Each structure stands twice: as structure tokens, then as C-alpha cells.
Amino acid sequence: MAPDDFGTDFYEASNNKLRHEIDAPDGPLFPWDEKSTILRPPPFADLDQQSILGTYDAYPLLVLGDDITTDHISPASAIPKDSFVADFLVESGEDRDDLNVFASRRGNWEVMARAAFYSRAVKNALTDAPGVAMTVHSPSGDLMRVWDAAGRYAEENQPVVVVAGDRYGMGSSRDWAAKVQRLLGVRAVLATSYERIHRSNLIGMGILPLEIPRDFVDLEPGDSIRVEAVEVSPRCQVPVTVTKVDGSTVNYLATAAVETGNEAQLLIDGGVIPSILSLTTRKR
């Protein structure tokens, strides 16, 4: 294609009759449809989103093993018609026999967050109960869906983290794998190693990736994890204390999987989107 072709093609496209006949809003703001199951404004696209660094006592939302992929964290496959995600869509007016795939709902955070970790291949060490994307709400001991547990923790203003093994986030560079964790209220991920793009995507969502030793203590429901990450710099040491159900404690120095000053600043800003929005506001 020659450079001159761009001007010709743009002229033809912008004067296309069919394009001008498309019924589209012309106001300065997009008129969100509250009933849409395809496109919903995500909570993380908001200037009010703040940094989730700090010192806090968290419960593990999930305790996972090695090789958890982005497909495990945020599936793109067909939505199972017998799943609770399907139930949500049907209650919203969709046909149970025509739900399409998770990837077709990427514009709807309410679907994507419910679908987080929805994979039969994901084994959560907090429970061996049957079901998909299940966990234990530590304060009560109740077995429930990851989505429901995250909601209860949020109501209780209780921080949560995810604990995993090697190569966390391997596979395709799916940004929704990081987004759903922020939507579930995850403040930090503690893993023995990360896939590089997912590590970067976690930081982009304001989530702190921490590297922990391979002999990290086995966790069970009721164990809590204190993370002391008030200030973060590249490859800094972050104190982590595990308090077991019996009251005993195990202390670690985790390493912030943060490689640059810019990444540290994104965590301070609360992620990429708050950083961009705050910069735009300052320029006005």
C-alpha cells in the first residue's frame, strides 16, 4: 500500500453512506446501557481508584500450585450452560442455549469477574470439595464460590491475596487475567515465579507481585498473611508474616517482582488507568 492510499481510503470510508446511517450517540459521554450483558463500565476505569499498597492482614482467596495459566485465571472458552455464570446471564435476559464464549463478554466486567478461575483444572489447596472455582471463606469456614467469597470479604473490608507456585500467569498475555484479580479485591499475589507479561499486567492493575521462597509454609483455611508494603521500589524486600490457625507465626522476606521505577510508580498510582486519568486531570 502506497502512502497516498491512506488519504483516498479515509475519504471513501468517511463518506460512506452506510457509515452515516449507523445509529450512534453523538454526545460527549457514552450512554451506558445498564441492562447490557456485553458492555458495562468497569470499576477500575475510575479516577477514584487508589493505591492498594500498604500494611495489611489478608486471607488467601486461593492457594494454587504451579503452572496456573491466564486461561485458568480468565477463561475464553464457551460459557457452560449449567454454570452460575450462565445463571447470571439468563437472569439478565440471555438465552441459556446461546451464551457464546467468555471472550465475547470481555466488555462486561460483571461476567468476567464471575468467571475468574472457572476451570476444572484449577486446584485450590484451601478445599478439596467438588465444584469449579470454589474456596473457603476463612472467618466463617463456609465453602463458597470464589466470586461470592470475594464479595463477602469486600463487605467485611477484609483484604485478600492469591498464593501460587511457579510460572504464575504463563500462556497468552491476556490482560483480563490481571483485571479479574483486581475486581476480586486481590491486593497482592505471592508466587514463587511469574510469567513476565502477567507480572507486568498485575502491576498495571495496581496489584503487587511478590516472589516467595519455594519452601513457603503450607496454608489452610483460617491462616492469615500480613504484607508490609508501604513503600515499594524495584526488587525491594517486603516483610511477609504468616499467622497459622494455632497462633504460630512464620516470617519471610519476599521480593517485590517490580523491575523499574516506572512500575513502582504505577503501583503507587493504583495502576495504569488511574495513572493516565490523574495525568490527564493535571494537564487541564
N, C-alpha and C positions, 0 to 999 in steps of 0.2 A: 504494500500500500504506500503510495506517494504522499508526502506532506500535504499537498494540495487537496487530496481526497477528503481530509478531515472537514475542511470548510464546506465542501459540497454535501457531504453526508449529514453534517449538522443542520445545514439549511433545509435539506429534504426531510429530515426527521422532525425538526421543529415546526414545519409547515404541513405535516401530515394531518389530513382531515380526521382520521381515526383517533389520533392522539388528542386533538382538541375536543373530541366528543366524549372523552372519558370523564365520567362524573367524579370530580375530585374536589376536596375542600380548598378554598383559596385564602383562608385566614392565616394569621401569623403563628398560631398554635395548632397542633394536630388534635382533632376532635376524637379522643379515645372512646371506643365503644365498650362500656362496662360489661356487656354481655358476650363480647368476643371470646372465642376459645383459641384464637390464632394469635392475636396481637394485644398485649397488655403492657402498660408501663412498668418496668421493673423497679423495685425499691432502691436498688443500688445506683440508679441513674438520678441521683439527688444530691444537691449541694450540702444538705444537712448530714450526709453520711460522714462520720468522723473516724479517726484512727481507732483501731481496736487493739493497739499495743497496750502495755501496762502490766501491773502485777495482779494476778487473779488466781483463784482456786477454781479449777474446771473439772467436770466429769468427762470421761471419754464417751463420745457419742457412738463410736465404733472402734473396735480393736481389730485390725486387719493384718494379714500376712504379707508375703512377698508378691510382686508382680501384679498389683492392682492397677488395671489399665484405665484410661479415660473412658473406654466403653463400659467398664464395670461401674464407674462413678456416674456417668451420664450417658445412658444407652441411646442409640439412634435407631434401633430396630423397631419392628412392628409392636404396637401397643397391645398387650394381651387383653382380650375382651373380658376375661374374668378377673382382671386386676383392680385394685382400688383406684388406680389412675383412670381406668376405663369408667369406673363408677362415678368419679368426679366429672368426667366429660359427659356422660349420659345425663347426670343431674343438671348439666349446663345446656342440655338440648341436643347433644350429638347422638348419632345412630351407633349403637354398640357394634354393629356389623360393618361399620365404615369409619374406623377411628384413625386410619393411616398409621404413620410411624412417629416415634418420638421426635425425630429430626424435623418433621413438618410442624411441630409445636414450639420450635425454638423461640418464637416471638412471644410465647406465653410463659412467664416465669412460674405461674402457679402450677402448670403441668410439669415443667422441668424440675422444679424443686421436689414435687411429689415423686418423681421418677428417679431421684438420686439413689444410687447404689441398688437400683432394681435389677438385680442379676442373680440367677440361681448359682452362679459360680462364686459369688462373694460369700466368704465365710467370716462371720463376726464372732470373735472369741468370747464376747460377753454372753452369748447364748448359743445353745445347740438346738433350740426349738425349731420346728418346721416353719416354713414360710419364707417369703422373699423380702429383703430389706427390713429385717426385724432387729430390734435391740432391746436393751433393758434400761428403763428409767431408774437410775441409781437410787435416788432418795426414797422411792416407793417400792422398788423391786418389781414394778409392773413390766410385763412383756408387751411391747407395742411396736408399731411401725416406726421406722427412723423419722419419717415426716412428723408423726404425732408426738414422738419423744422430743424432737427439736422444738415443736410448738409449746410443749409443756415447760421445757427448760427456759424458753423465752419468757413465758408468763411468770416464771419464778425469778427472772433476772439472773439466771444461772449460766455462767459461761460453759462452753463445751469445746472439746478438741477432738481431733481424729488421730489415732495412733496406728502406724503401719510399719511394714518391713522394708525390704529392698525394692528399688526401682519403682517407687510410687509414682503413678501417673504416666507409665510408659504407654506407647501406642500413638495414635493420632493426636495432633495438637489441638484438641477440642477445648475451646475456651469455656464452654458451659460446664466442664468438669470442675473448674475453679469457681464459676459463678454459683452453682448449686450449693457448694460448701459454704459460701458466704451467706446465701439465703437460708441455710440451716443454722446459722449462728455460729459457725466454726471460727474461732479466733486464731487458732494455730494448728498446724499439722506437725506431728512428731513422727519422723520416719528415719530409717537407717540410711536410705539414699533416695534420690529423686531422679526422675526423667527431667532433663534440663528445661524443656519448654513448659512442662506443667509446673515446675518450680517457679518459673518466671510468671506464669499465669496466676498462680496463687498470690504472688506479690502484687500483681496488677489488680487483684480484688481486695488487697489490704490484709491478706491472711499471711501470718508469719510462718515460713517453713523452717523447722528445726531439725537438725541432724542429731540423732541419739545413738548411743552405742548398741552393738548387736546383742549384748547381754542385758538389755533393758528388762527390768523386772516384769514378770507375767502379771497381767491385770485381770481383775474380776469385778463384777458389779459392786458398787459402793466405794471402790478405790477412787481417790481424787488426785489431781495433779496441779501443783502450784507452778505457775510460769512467771518469772520475774523478767519482763521485757519492757521496761520503761523507756530505755534508750537503746536503739539498735544501730549498729554500724556493720560494714562488711566483715563477715566471718567472726563476729564477736561471740564471746561466751555468754550463754544465758542460763542462769541457775534454774533448775527444774527439781522439784521435790515431790515424790510420790508418797502419799499417805494411804497405807493399806487399811482395810476394814478393821483390823485388830488394833489400829492406832500406831503401828510401827511406821517408820519413815525410811525412805531411800533417797539419797541426794545424788544429783548428776549435774554436770556442766554440759549442756547441749551447745551445739554450734549453730548460729544463725546462718541458714543457707542463703545468704544475701551477698552478692558478688560486687556490687558497685554502690557508690554514694547515691546515685540516682534511684536505685532500688530501695535503699534505706529511706529516701525522701518520699517515695510513693507509699511506703508503709506509714510514715508519719502523716501523710495527707489522707490516708484511708483508702488508697487505691488510685488507679488511673483516672477513672471518671470523676471523682471528687477533685483530683488534682487539676484536670482540664477545666472543670467548671469554675473552680476557685481562681484559676489563672484568667479565664475569660471575664469573670466579675471584676477582678482587679484592674483590667485594662479599660473598663468602661469609665 
